[in-house]
Structure formats: structure tokens, C-alpha cells
Amino acid sequence: MLPKTPKPAIWRFIKGSAKTLFVLEAVCFAASYGVYYRMNTNREFRQHINENYPFLLDYYYKIGEIVGDSKARQTDANYWSALKKSD
């Protein structure tokens, strides 16, 4: 019978790091999908993002224009301007 030799520590480190990276990537994907879903369904959240992080909303609109919803930016702008006029 062949004697068992312990695996080098580097392989345990690589396996542990790969597992951690996979979990971290899954969590980041879920969080980014959650933010995208909320931006896609909630106009007030988009307005909050526009006030605090306008570059994120610009990326959201650019992705929407690539996918095919090119009227979202103008629709939101019209809605928000109407809100400001009524206040």
C-alpha cells in the first residue's frame, strides 16, 4: 500500500480562497441585481439615486438604452419636473 503524504499547504490555501471568492462573487451579484431590480421598479428610488449618486443613474439609463428602453430617462425627467412644479 502506498503511504499517504500530506498535501502542501498552498493547495489548501488555494481551495479556501477559491471558495471565499465564489461566495463573495455570488453575494455581490445578488446585491447588484437587488439594486437594479429596485431601480427598475421604483421611480422614487431612482429619484433618490439621481439626487445622491447621479453617475449610477446615468449608467442605469445607458444600459436601458442599449437593451431597448430608450424613453426611461425622458419619462423620469418629465415626471420629476412636474413634481417640482406642483411643489
Protein Blocks (a to p, Z undefined) as FASTA:
>chain_A
ZZdddddfklmmmmmmmmmmmmmmmmmmmmmmmmmmmmmmmmklmmmmmmmmmmlmmmmm
mmmmmnopamlmmmmmmmmmmmmmmZZ
